[in-house]
Amino acid sequence: MGQTALLVIDVQNAMFDEGDPVYEGERLLANIKQLIAKARKDNAPVFYIQHSDEGLEKGSEAWKIHADIAPATMDTIIHKTKPDSFYHTTLEDELKRRGIEHLVLAGMQTDLCVDTTCRRAVSMGYRVTLASDAHSTWNNSALTAQQIIDHHNDVLRWFAAIRRMEEIDFHEEAGE
């Protein structure tokens, strides 16, 4: 079986803005930090997906990856401009080059970039695990952030294995 990699999607400073912070941001950062530590301990590659657009200008302070989970020199940063982490990016080439067949997903935004990347990865033939307590979003006009997270953890089970952060073992995920 191929190797497993961790994708940390869009955990950037703007998402923690004091005026409109992501839901349970401190818990999210703590869980992602633990997931990154597990991946590194198991020698699983860590990919940071970094979004840029008009509101997140490349190079700005808001655009930077949050310091609490900053990439290490061996990590790979993939830049994107759409919710799909594969769309017009180098992600697929990087994964293929390393023999990665399974992805563990964490990050933001549950109902956009995490959802889209999950579904696209499965359609491309990757096995996917969603860290159920390591992704987040904001309230919208119809649902609270927690309802959105719960809904996606339920719906995405048709595409991915849904596991809590502490249940994820990168060797086990790879089928080793």
ABEGO torsion letter per residue (X at the ends): XBBBBBBBBGBBAAAABAABBBBGAAAAAAAAAAAAAAAAAAGBBBBBBBBBBAABBBGBAAABBBAAABBBAABBBBBBABABAABGBAAAAAAAAAGBABBBBBEOBAABAAAAAAAAAAAAGBBBBBBAAABBBBBBAABBAAAAAAAAAAAAAAABBBBBAAABBAAAAAGX
